Amino acid sequence: MRQPSVISRRVAAAVVVLVVGSGAAACGPQNSKGSDGTSGAAGKPAKGGTLTVLNSNPQEDFDPARLYTSGGGNVPSLVFRTLTTRNREDGAAGAKVVPDLATDLGTPSKNATVWTYTLKDGLKYEDGTAITSADIKYGIERSFAAELSGGAPYLRDWLIGGADYQGPYKDKKGLASIETPDAKTIVFHLNKPEGEFPYLATQTQTTPVPKAKDTGTKYENHPISSGPYKVVKNEGDGERLVLERNTFWSAATDEERKAYPDRIDVRSGLDSAVINQRLSASQGADAAAVTTDTNLGPAELAKVTGDKTLAARVGTGHFGYTNYIAFNPKVKPFDNPKVRQAISYAVDRTSVINAAGGSALAEPATTYLPNQKSFGYTPYDHFPAGKTGNPAKARELLKEAGYAKGLTITLTHSNEKNFETSPEIATAIQDALKKAGITVKLQGLEGNDYSDTTHSATKEPGFFLAHWGADWPSGGPFLAPIFDGRQIVKDGANFNSGFLNDQAVNKEIDEINKLTDLDAAAQRWGALDKKTGEQALTVPLFHPVYKRLFGQDIKNVVISDWTGVLDISQVAVK
C-alpha cells in the first residue's frame, strides 16, 4: 500500500495512518470461527440490533472496481465477497489468507503463471440469482475502465494483456487472459510467476458484478451484494451508508463473516475528537458503536488509561506499517554510505517514539519489514544506536567520510499533524543528530506538495521522512516497490527512494515470487530485508500501534494483524 492513510491503500497502505507489532494484543477473545467468544458487554453475542460505525473518512467510491482495500476491506467486505479473503481471527492467525467465494486458495500451474479457482455451490446475489465465474471475470474487467479507476494496480501489471486493456465499455471482447470454461471455474494467465496471487485475490476487484446490473459510475449507489449485507442508503458519496441483511446470503457458504447485527449504520465525516468523545460517553445508539478509522491520540489515551471502565473498551491492533527516514543517494552528502550510516547510529528512537505519542502508540523499529511472522520478520540491527542513539559512533563515521567538523543537512517533512512524518518527529531527529555534530535544517511541506515532492524521481530531496504499509501481510508488497530497481518510476509516483537497482536483489525478488509456499516465501523476504538493510538506504524508526475505543454494548471484538483494526464482520451488539 503505498503510503497509507487509513487501511486500505497503498500509499504505502496510502491507506492507513496505522499500526504494527508482533502478535496483536487484541481486546477480546482468541476467537475461532467455530465458537462464540465474548468481549465488551457481558454475555454471548447474538443476532439482532443496529451497529453504528463512526468514522472520519467517508466510504467514498463504494464500487468494488474503485476501492483500494487490503483483505477485502472492512465495511466493503460486508457487501462484497471476493475469491479469497483474510482470516477473521485475532492477532497473527488473522494474517492468513483463506478461501471466500472460492473453494480453496487456487491451484497454480506453469510455474505459478496460471491460477485456477473453483466457486463454491449455492452462492447468490441479493436478488437470489446465482453468482457465476463470468460475473467475477466481468467485475475484474470493469476495474480496468478509466472511469472506474482507483483500485490496486496488480491485475493490470500481472495479467497478460492487462497493460493495454481499456475495460469492457470500450473493449467488448474482454481480457483473454481470464478464462471461464464453465459457470464455476475461472482461470488467470499471468505474464510472470506470482506465488502470492491468493493474496491479490482478496482485493475487491475480484468481487462478482452481474453485467446486466452494471450502471457504470452510478453502480456505487447500489452495488449488487454478494455478502451478508446490502446497501439500502448511500448519501454524500459514502458519508452516510446504511446496510441491511441480504436474505440470500448463506452462512453455509461463508465461514468468515458472523453478520450478527440486523442493520449497520455508517456515519462519516466526523471530527476524530468527536468520535472518541461519543464512544467514550457511549450514550444511546453510541453504546453500540465502533470506529474503523479513528485512533486515540496521546492525550485521549492518557485519560482513557486512567479509567478502568474505559480502558476495558480499547482495542489494540497491529498493522504491517513502518515509519522511516529515506535517503536519496543522488544528493550529496547522502551519496556517501558512511554519512547514511552515521545518521543511522545517531538516531534516538526513544525521543522519536515519544514524539509519535509514546510507547503505547509506537514500537521501535530496526528492520524495514514489520515485526510480524507473516512478513518474514528477521531481527537485525546493522547500525545499533541503542535506545537513545550512539553519537560517538556517528562522529567517528563522519570523520571517515571527511566531515570531521560536522555537516549541515536539510530534513524534509510533512506539516500534517499525523505523528508519522510531522514536525514533532522531525524535531526529535534534529535534536538527536545535533549531538553527533550534524546540524539539521527542517523543511516542512503541505500534504499534497510533500507527497508530490518525495515521490518524484526528479524532485526527491536527499533526506526525508517516509512510511509504508502493506497491501497484504507479506514481504513482497513491502520490499519490491522500495528496493526493486525495475520499479523505479521516472515520470510518475516513484517509491524506490534510494534508486536501488541491484541485479542480485531484483533476481531474488523474482525467485521469491515463484514460490507458492507462503511460509517459505516469508523466510526469503526476511533474508532479503536483512541484506538490503546493509546499504543504509533507510533508517527504520517505529511501527505504529492502534488504540481504538468501542461502545459499551459491543461484543466479540476481533482484531487481526492483517488490518490492525476491529473487524466489524465479527461484531455483535446483542
Sequence and secondary structure as in RCSB ss.txt:
>XXXX:A:sequence
MRQPSVISRRVAAAVVVLVVGSGAAACGPQNSKGSDGTSGAAGKPAKGGTLTVLNSNPQEDFDPARLYTSGGGNV
PSLVFRTLTTRNREDGAAGAKVVPDLATDLGTPSKNATVWTYTLKDGLKYEDGTAITSADIKYGIERSFAAELSG
GAPYLRDWLIGGADYQGPYKDKKGLASIETPDAKTIVFHLNKPEGEFPYLATQTQTTPVPKAKDTGTKYENHPIS
SGPYKVVKNEGDGERLVLERNTFWSAATDEERKAYPDRIDVRSGLDSAVINQRLSASQGADAAAVTTDTNLGPAE
LAKVTGDKTLAARVGTGHFGYTNYIAFNPKVKPFDNPKVRQAISYAVDRTSVINAAGGSALAEPATTYLPNQKSF
GYTPYDHFPAGKTGNPAKARELLKEAGYAKGLTITLTHSNEKNFETSPEIATAIQDALKKAGITVKLQGLEGNDY
SDTTHSATKEPGFFLAHWGADWPSGGPFLAPIFDGRQIVKDGANFNSGFLNDQAVNKEIDEINKLTDLDAAAQRW
GALDKKTGEQALTVPLFHPVYKRLFGQDIKNVVISDWTGVLDISQVAVK
>XXXX:A:secstr
 BB SSSSBTBTBBS S    SS   SS    TTS    SSSS   S SEEEEE SS   S STTT   STT SS
HHHH   SEEE  SSBGGGGSEEESSBSSS EEETTTTEEEEEB TT B TTS B  HHHHHHHHHHTTSGGG  
S SHHHHHBTTTTT   TTT TT  TTEEEEETTEEEEEBSS  TTHHHHTTSGGGS   GGG  GGGGGGS   
 SSEEEEEEETTTTEEEEEE TT  GGG SS     SEEEEE S  HHHHHHHHHH  GGGGGEE SS    HHH
HHHHHT HHHHTTEEEE  SEEEEEEE TTSTTTTSHHHHHHHHHH  HHHHHHHTT TTTEEE SSSS SSGGG
T     SS  TTT  HHHHHHHHHHTT TT EEEEEEEE S  SSSSHHHHHHHHHHHHTTTEEEEEEEE HHHH
HHHHT TTT  SEEEEEEE SSSSSHHHHHHHH GGG  SSS    TT    HHHHHHHHHHHT   HHHHHHHH
HHHHHHHHTT SEEEEEEE EEEEB TT B   BBTTTSSB TTT B  
